[in-house]
Amino acid sequence: MKSRFRLSAAVAAVSLAAAGAVGVSTTPAAAASATCFGYTGNLNAYGADYVAWQYGPSECFGVAPSGTIWHTWSGAGSWKEMPGDGRASRFIGYFENSAGKAVKVVTEAGNYYCNYDDYATNTWGGWYGTSTDHC
Protein backbone atom coordinates (compact mmCIF):
# COMPACT_ATOMS: atom_id res chain seq x y z
CA MET A 1 0.00 0.00 0.00
CA LYS A 2 1.33 3.46 -0.84
CA SER A 3 2.08 5.81 2.00
CA ARG A 4 -0.54 8.40 2.71
CA PHE A 5 -1.32 10.83 5.43
CA ARG A 6 -4.34 12.66 6.68
CA LEU A 7 -3.97 16.07 8.27
CA SER A 8 -6.12 17.17 11.16
CA ALA A 9 -7.40 20.71 11.54
CA ALA A 10 -5.05 21.14 14.50
CA VAL A 11 -1.91 20.65 12.41
CA ALA A 12 -3.23 22.04 9.13
CA ALA A 13 -1.77 25.51 9.51
CA VAL A 14 1.69 24.14 10.25
CA SER A 15 1.58 21.37 7.64
CA LEU A 16 -0.01 23.19 4.71
CA ALA A 17 3.18 24.55 3.27
CA ALA A 18 5.10 21.33 3.73
CA ALA A 19 2.49 18.83 2.63
CA GLY A 20 -0.01 20.67 0.47
CA ALA A 21 -3.08 18.92 1.93
CA VAL A 22 -5.46 20.05 4.63
CA GLY A 23 -8.46 18.85 6.22
CA VAL A 24 -10.76 17.16 8.55
CA SER A 25 -13.42 18.76 10.70
CA THR A 26 -14.28 17.74 14.23
CA THR A 27 -17.83 16.63 13.35
CA PRO A 28 -18.00 13.44 11.22
CA ALA A 29 -21.14 14.52 9.33
CA ALA A 30 -19.86 18.02 8.64
CA ALA A 31 -18.21 19.25 5.48
CA ALA A 32 -14.65 20.53 5.56
CA SER A 33 -12.73 22.71 3.22
CA ALA A 34 -9.62 20.94 1.91
CA THR A 35 -6.73 22.51 0.03
CA CYS A 36 -4.18 20.52 -1.92
CA PHE A 37 -1.74 21.80 -4.56
CA GLY A 38 -3.40 25.22 -4.06
CA TYR A 39 -6.91 23.99 -5.01
CA THR A 40 -9.64 24.14 -2.38
CA GLY A 41 -12.56 21.74 -2.40
CA ASN A 42 -15.54 20.93 -0.20
CA LEU A 43 -14.95 17.45 1.23
CA ASN A 44 -16.58 15.42 3.97
CA ALA A 45 -15.14 15.16 7.46
CA TYR A 46 -12.57 12.54 6.39
CA GLY A 47 -10.75 15.33 4.54
CA ALA A 48 -8.07 14.83 1.92
CA ASP A 49 -5.44 12.11 1.56
CA TYR A 50 -2.13 13.00 -0.10
CA VAL A 51 -0.54 10.15 -2.06
CA ALA A 52 3.06 10.33 -3.31
CA TRP A 53 2.93 7.87 -6.20
CA GLN A 54 6.29 6.35 -7.19
CA TYR A 55 5.61 6.23 -10.94
CA GLY A 56 3.12 9.04 -11.44
CA PRO A 57 2.58 12.53 -10.08
CA SER A 58 1.45 12.93 -6.47
CA GLU A 59 -2.29 13.38 -5.95
CA CYS A 60 -4.84 14.22 -3.28
CA PHE A 61 -8.08 12.29 -2.93
CA GLY A 62 -11.28 13.00 -1.03
CA VAL A 63 -15.03 12.49 -0.89
CA ALA A 64 -17.56 15.33 -0.94
CA PRO A 65 -20.44 15.45 1.57
CA SER A 66 -22.71 14.22 -1.27
CA GLY A 67 -20.54 11.09 -1.60
CA THR A 68 -19.00 12.03 -4.96
CA ILE A 69 -15.34 11.05 -5.30
CA TRP A 70 -12.67 13.65 -6.13
CA HIS A 71 -8.95 14.04 -6.79
CA THR A 72 -6.46 16.72 -7.75
CA TRP A 73 -2.77 17.03 -8.63
CA SER A 74 -0.27 19.75 -9.43
CA GLY A 75 -1.41 21.52 -12.59
CA ALA A 76 -4.95 20.08 -12.53
CA GLY A 77 -6.51 23.54 -12.21
CA SER A 78 -9.06 22.39 -9.59
CA TRP A 79 -10.45 19.34 -7.84
CA LYS A 80 -11.78 16.87 -10.47
CA GLU A 81 -14.56 14.35 -9.97
CA MET A 82 -13.23 10.87 -10.64
CA PRO A 83 -14.72 9.06 -13.64
CA GLY A 84 -17.30 6.33 -13.24
CA ASP A 85 -19.96 8.18 -11.22
CA GLY A 86 -18.83 6.53 -7.97
CA ARG A 87 -20.16 7.28 -4.49
CA ALA A 88 -18.32 6.56 -1.25
CA SER A 89 -17.85 7.46 2.38
CA ARG A 90 -14.04 7.57 2.34
CA PHE A 91 -10.83 6.34 0.72
CA ILE A 92 -9.20 3.37 2.42
CA GLY A 93 -6.37 2.24 0.14
CA TYR A 94 -3.86 3.27 -2.51
CA PHE A 95 -1.91 0.74 -4.58
CA GLU A 96 0.64 1.10 -7.37
CA ASN A 97 2.94 -0.87 -9.63
CA SER A 98 4.85 0.17 -12.74
CA ALA A 99 1.77 -0.45 -14.95
CA GLY A 100 -0.68 1.71 -13.03
CA LYS A 101 -2.28 2.78 -9.79
CA ALA A 102 -5.52 1.97 -8.00
CA VAL A 103 -7.60 3.56 -5.27
CA LYS A 104 -10.04 1.84 -2.93
CA VAL A 105 -13.09 3.37 -1.25
CA VAL A 106 -15.76 2.17 1.14
CA THR A 107 -19.44 3.16 1.14
CA GLU A 108 -21.67 3.90 4.13
CA ALA A 109 -23.13 0.39 3.65
CA GLY A 110 -19.64 -1.14 4.00
CA ASN A 111 -19.16 -2.10 0.34
CA TYR A 112 -15.67 -1.75 -1.19
CA TYR A 113 -14.93 -0.38 -4.67
CA CYS A 114 -11.74 0.24 -6.65
CA ASN A 115 -10.78 2.34 -9.65
CA TYR A 116 -7.63 1.74 -11.69
CA ASP A 117 -5.53 4.16 -13.76
CA ASP A 118 -3.46 2.52 -16.51
CA TYR A 119 -0.19 4.45 -16.89
CA ALA A 120 0.05 3.51 -20.59
CA THR A 121 -3.18 5.38 -21.40
CA ASN A 122 -3.36 7.65 -18.32
CA THR A 123 -7.04 6.76 -18.07
CA TRP A 124 -9.06 5.92 -14.97
CA GLY A 125 -11.50 3.05 -15.52
CA GLY A 126 -14.86 2.61 -13.84
CA TRP A 127 -15.55 1.62 -10.25
CA TYR A 128 -15.75 -2.11 -9.55
CA GLY A 129 -16.67 -3.99 -6.39
CA THR A 130 -14.05 -5.91 -4.44
CA SER A 131 -13.70 -7.73 -1.16
CA THR A 132 -9.95 -8.33 -1.37
CA ASP A 133 -7.21 -6.46 0.47
CA HIS A 134 -5.93 -4.93 -2.78
CA CYS A 135 -7.62 -3.73 -5.91
Backbone as CSV, one residue per row, in Angstrom:
resi,resn,N_x,N_y,N_z,CA_x,CA_y,CA_z,C_x,C_y,C_z
1,MET,0.842,-1.163,0.000,0.000,0.000,0.000,0.891,1.230,0.000
2,LYS,0.551,2.227,-0.781,1.330,3.456,-0.838,1.164,4.216,0.469
3,SER,2.184,4.995,0.810,2.076,5.812,2.004,1.093,6.939,1.761
4,ARG,0.404,7.291,2.790,-0.536,8.400,2.713,-0.622,9.016,4.082
5,PHE,-1.103,10.234,4.143,-1.319,10.834,5.433,-2.559,11.688,5.381
6,ARG,-3.146,11.845,6.532,-4.336,12.655,6.677,-4.001,13.730,7.695
7,LEU,-4.288,14.969,7.380,-3.973,16.067,8.267,-5.189,16.474,9.068
8,SER,-5.019,16.689,10.341,-6.117,17.166,11.159,-6.141,18.683,11.125
9,ALA,-7.266,19.258,11.516,-7.396,20.713,11.542,-6.372,21.330,12.477
10,ALA,-5.991,20.609,13.528,-5.050,21.145,14.505,-3.660,21.357,13.916
11,VAL,-3.240,20.501,12.978,-1.907,20.651,12.405,-1.934,21.242,11.012
12,ALA,-3.104,21.566,10.502,-3.233,22.040,9.131,-2.430,23.295,8.866
13,ALA,-2.471,24.256,9.753,-1.767,25.511,9.510,-0.266,25.298,9.433
14,VAL,0.263,24.412,10.254,1.693,24.139,10.248,2.078,23.289,9.043
15,SER,1.231,22.326,8.670,1.583,21.370,7.641,1.249,21.797,6.224
16,LEU,0.438,22.805,6.032,-0.014,23.189,4.708,1.139,23.446,3.756
17,ALA,2.083,24.220,4.169,3.185,24.552,3.272,4.041,23.329,2.957
18,ALA,4.247,22.487,3.942,5.104,21.326,3.734,4.416,20.224,2.950
19,ALA,3.146,19.983,3.214,2.491,18.829,2.627,1.544,19.156,1.493
20,GLY,0.914,20.318,1.530,-0.007,20.675,0.471,-1.411,20.150,0.655
21,ALA,-1.722,19.429,1.722,-3.077,18.920,1.929,-3.581,19.336,3.294
22,VAL,-4.857,19.664,3.374,-5.463,20.048,4.633,-6.798,19.384,4.729
23,GLY,-7.167,18.960,5.877,-8.461,18.847,6.218,-9.398,17.902,6.754
24,VAL,-9.580,17.810,8.006,-10.757,17.165,8.552,-11.413,18.097,9.541
25,SER,-12.721,17.973,9.685,-13.415,18.762,10.699,-13.593,17.900,11.928
26,THR,-14.108,18.492,12.994,-14.284,17.739,14.228,-15.608,16.996,14.262
27,THR,-16.542,17.292,13.387,-17.832,16.625,13.347,-17.878,15.692,12.146
28,PRO,-18.045,14.382,12.347,-18.003,13.441,11.223,-18.977,13.749,10.098
29,ALA,-20.156,14.262,10.378,-21.141,14.520,9.328,-20.919,15.856,8.631
30,ALA,-20.053,16.678,9.175,-19.857,18.021,8.639,-18.933,18.032,7.432
31,ALA,-19.102,19.043,6.619,-18.209,19.254,5.485,-16.978,20.014,5.950
32,ALA,-15.888,19.833,5.244,-14.651,20.530,5.559,-14.016,21.022,4.269
33,SER,-13.475,22.173,4.341,-12.731,22.712,3.216,-11.368,22.036,3.197
34,ALA,-10.926,21.599,2.028,-9.621,20.945,1.915,-8.842,21.583,0.774
35,THR,-7.579,21.896,1.032,-6.727,22.507,0.028,-5.538,21.602,-0.240
36,CYS,-5.298,21.351,-1.510,-4.177,20.523,-1.918,-3.662,21.062,-3.245
37,PHE,-2.361,21.240,-3.366,-1.740,21.804,-4.559,-2.324,23.184,-4.882
38,GLY,-2.838,23.885,-3.871,-3.399,25.220,-4.062,-4.855,25.235,-4.481
39,TYR,-5.497,24.070,-4.598,-6.906,23.986,-5.008,-7.748,23.614,-3.791
40,THR,-8.777,24.383,-3.531,-9.639,24.144,-2.377,-10.936,23.485,-2.822
41,GLY,-11.325,22.452,-2.105,-12.557,21.740,-2.398,-13.369,21.525,-1.137
42,ASN,-14.637,21.191,-1.303,-15.541,20.932,-0.197,-15.649,19.420,-0.018
43,LEU,-14.965,18.888,0.991,-14.945,17.447,1.226,-15.664,17.113,2.529
44,ASN,-15.943,15.822,2.726,-16.580,15.424,3.973,-15.553,15.449,5.102
45,ALA,-15.977,15.049,6.273,-15.141,15.159,7.463,-13.889,14.289,7.427
46,TYR,-13.791,13.335,6.504,-12.567,12.540,6.394,-11.447,13.330,5.741
47,GLY,-11.761,14.457,5.107,-10.747,15.329,4.544,-10.065,14.772,3.316
48,ALA,-8.835,15.198,3.115,-8.071,14.827,1.923,-6.902,13.919,2.296
49,ASP,-6.621,12.961,1.428,-5.436,12.108,1.555,-4.452,12.512,0.467
50,TYR,-3.206,12.708,0.838,-2.134,13.004,-0.102,-1.410,11.694,-0.398
51,VAL,-1.233,11.377,-1.676,-0.541,10.148,-2.059,0.647,10.509,-2.952
52,ALA,1.835,10.114,-2.531,3.055,10.333,-3.310,3.314,9.070,-4.120
53,TRP,2.748,9.025,-5.329,2.934,7.871,-6.197,4.400,7.762,-6.607
54,GLN,4.913,6.556,-6.761,6.290,6.347,-7.186,6.454,6.586,-8.685
55,TYR,5.476,6.169,-9.492,5.612,6.228,-10.943,4.829,7.361,-11.599
56,GLY,3.926,7.952,-10.889,3.123,9.044,-11.442,3.167,10.234,-10.513
57,PRO,2.555,11.342,-10.922,2.575,12.533,-10.078,1.769,12.331,-8.795
58,SER,2.174,12.982,-7.735,1.447,12.929,-6.469,0.036,13.467,-6.666
59,GLU,-0.894,12.964,-5.865,-2.290,13.381,-5.946,-2.894,13.486,-4.558
60,CYS,-3.998,14.209,-4.471,-4.836,14.223,-3.283,-6.191,13.655,-3.654
61,PHE,-6.799,12.928,-2.720,-8.085,12.287,-2.931,-9.008,12.631,-1.780
62,GLY,-10.298,12.749,-2.071,-11.280,12.999,-1.031,-12.685,12.741,-1.534
63,VAL,-13.622,12.725,-0.592,-15.030,12.486,-0.895,-15.827,13.698,-0.428
64,ALA,-16.703,14.190,-1.274,-17.558,15.328,-0.942,-18.679,14.878,-0.001
65,PRO,-19.321,15.813,0.699,-20.443,15.447,1.570,-21.549,14.694,0.828
66,SER,-21.698,14.920,-0.463,-22.706,14.218,-1.270,-22.306,12.777,-1.578
67,GLY,-21.042,12.420,-1.312,-20.537,11.086,-1.605,-19.770,10.993,-2.917
68,THR,-19.773,12.058,-3.723,-19.000,12.029,-4.962,-17.511,11.971,-4.639
69,ILE,-16.745,11.373,-5.540,-15.343,11.051,-5.299,-14.458,11.972,-6.140
70,TRP,-13.464,12.602,-5.491,-12.671,13.651,-6.130,-11.184,13.410,-5.976
71,HIS,-10.416,14.034,-6.899,-8.953,14.038,-6.787,-8.403,15.292,-7.460
72,THR,-7.163,15.610,-7.110,-6.459,16.722,-7.746,-4.964,16.441,-7.716
73,TRP,-4.218,17.180,-8.537,-2.772,17.026,-8.632,-2.206,18.368,-9.081
74,SER,-0.914,18.508,-9.012,-0.269,19.751,-9.432,-0.554,20.002,-10.911
75,GLY,-1.092,21.165,-11.219,-1.408,21.525,-12.590,-2.805,21.128,-13.037
76,ALA,-3.604,20.511,-12.158,-4.952,20.077,-12.530,-5.900,21.253,-12.749
77,GLY,-5.658,22.370,-12.078,-6.513,23.543,-12.209,-7.629,23.604,-11.185
78,SER,-8.004,22.453,-10.606,-9.059,22.391,-9.587,-9.179,20.937,-9.123
79,TRP,-10.079,20.701,-8.192,-10.446,19.338,-7.836,-11.282,18.787,-8.979
80,LYS,-11.071,17.523,-9.361,-11.781,16.873,-10.466,-12.545,15.671,-9.934
81,GLU,-13.816,15.536,-10.354,-14.563,14.347,-9.969,-13.984,13.149,-10.712
82,MET,-13.787,12.057,-9.999,-13.229,10.872,-10.636,-14.258,10.238,-11.560
83,PRO,-13.809,9.682,-12.682,-14.716,9.063,-13.642,-15.436,7.848,-13.054
84,GLY,-16.578,7.535,-13.619,-17.303,6.333,-13.244,-18.497,6.568,-12.346
85,ASP,-18.787,7.833,-12.009,-19.964,8.184,-11.220,-20.025,7.424,-9.892
86,GLY,-18.874,7.255,-9.236,-18.825,6.532,-7.970,-19.326,7.354,-6.798
87,ARG,-19.746,6.665,-5.751,-20.155,7.275,-4.486,-19.477,6.507,-3.367
88,ALA,-19.038,7.212,-2.343,-18.320,6.558,-1.249,-18.456,7.366,0.029
89,SER,-17.959,6.785,1.094,-17.850,7.461,2.379,-16.432,8.003,2.564
90,ARG,-15.441,7.151,2.182,-14.039,7.568,2.343,-13.117,6.662,1.537
91,PHE,-11.898,7.139,1.342,-10.834,6.343,0.721,-10.197,5.476,1.797
92,ILE,-9.842,4.247,1.429,-9.200,3.369,2.417,-7.920,2.709,1.908
93,GLY,-7.583,2.872,0.624,-6.367,2.237,0.139,-5.865,2.832,-1.150
94,TYR,-4.545,2.755,-1.325,-3.861,3.266,-2.506,-2.804,2.248,-2.883
95,PHE,-2.801,1.798,-4.136,-1.909,0.737,-4.581,-1.286,1.145,-5.911
96,GLU,-0.038,0.716,-6.136,0.637,1.095,-7.368,1.662,0.047,-7.755
97,ASN,1.806,-0.138,-9.067,2.940,-0.866,-9.629,3.356,-0.108,-10.882
98,SER,4.340,-0.588,-11.594,4.851,0.171,-12.739,3.841,0.299,-13.876
99,ALA,2.792,-0.513,-13.893,1.772,-0.451,-14.950,0.641,0.520,-14.644
100,GLY,0.423,0.814,-13.370,-0.681,1.708,-13.032,-0.890,1.833,-11.543
101,LYS,-1.964,2.537,-11.196,-2.280,2.776,-9.792,-3.768,2.531,-9.581
102,ALA,-4.123,2.224,-8.339,-5.515,1.970,-8.001,-5.842,2.633,-6.672
103,VAL,-7.104,3.001,-6.525,-7.596,3.555,-5.273,-8.784,2.714,-4.816
104,LYS,-8.956,2.633,-3.504,-10.041,1.839,-2.934,-10.849,2.711,-1.991
105,VAL,-12.178,2.612,-2.104,-13.093,3.369,-1.253,-14.050,2.410,-0.559
106,VAL,-14.710,2.916,0.463,-15.760,2.166,1.140,-16.998,3.054,1.199
107,THR,-18.174,2.427,1.069,-19.438,3.161,1.138,-19.974,3.129,2.565
108,GLU,-21.010,3.911,2.825,-21.666,3.900,4.131,-22.186,2.502,4.463
109,ALA,-22.605,1.743,3.449,-23.130,0.390,3.651,-22.029,-0.642,3.878
110,GLY,-20.750,-0.238,3.776,-19.635,-1.144,4.002,-19.185,-1.913,2.770
111,ASN,-19.599,-1.473,1.583,-19.159,-2.101,0.338,-17.866,-1.443,-0.139
112,TYR,-16.969,-2.236,-0.737,-15.675,-1.750,-1.191,-15.635,-1.678,-2.716
113,TYR,-15.059,-0.589,-3.229,-14.928,-0.383,-4.673,-13.536,0.135,-4.992
114,CYS,-13.048,-0.212,-6.184,-11.741,0.237,-6.652,-11.873,0.909,-8.015
115,ASN,-10.912,1.735,-8.329,-10.783,2.342,-9.645,-9.306,2.278,-10.000
116,TYR,-9.001,1.964,-11.249,-7.629,1.737,-11.692,-7.264,2.710,-12.802
117,ASP,-6.064,3.281,-12.717,-5.530,4.162,-13.759,-4.358,3.447,-14.418
118,ASP,-4.499,3.169,-15.714,-3.463,2.520,-16.508,-2.460,3.592,-16.935
119,TYR,-1.196,3.447,-16.542,-0.186,4.451,-16.892,0.046,4.553,-18.395
120,ALA,-0.167,3.474,-19.139,0.051,3.508,-20.587,-0.934,4.454,-21.281
121,THR,-2.156,4.514,-20.785,-3.179,5.378,-21.400,-3.524,6.581,-20.537
122,ASN,-3.041,6.607,-19.295,-3.358,7.647,-18.325,-4.876,7.850,-18.220
123,THR,-5.588,6.741,-18.113,-7.041,6.765,-18.067,-7.555,5.969,-16.866
124,TRP,-8.389,6.620,-16.062,-9.058,5.921,-14.972,-10.213,5.124,-15.555
125,GLY,-10.373,3.885,-15.098,-11.498,3.046,-15.515,-12.709,3.331,-14.647
126,GLY,-13.681,2.460,-14.681,-14.863,2.607,-13.839,-14.660,1.969,-12.476
127,TRP,-15.587,2.204,-11.584,-15.549,1.621,-10.249,-16.025,0.179,-10.317
128,TYR,-15.337,-0.710,-9.620,-15.745,-2.110,-9.554,-15.673,-2.595,-8.123
129,GLY,-16.617,-3.464,-7.738,-16.668,-3.988,-6.388,-15.558,-4.964,-6.111
130,THR,-15.112,-5.005,-4.850,-14.052,-5.914,-4.438,-14.212,-6.254,-2.965
131,SER,-13.722,-7.380,-2.568,-13.703,-7.735,-1.158,-12.280,-8.089,-0.734
132,THR,-11.336,-7.981,-1.651,-9.954,-8.332,-1.371,-9.211,-7.182,-0.703
133,ASP,-8.034,-7.479,-0.171,-7.214,-6.456,0.465,-6.737,-5.400,-0.530
134,HIS,-6.403,-5.845,-1.746,-5.925,-4.929,-2.785,-6.951,-4.840,-3.903
135,CYS,-6.754,-3.868,-4.746,-7.624,-3.729,-5.911,-7.135,-4.620,-7.036
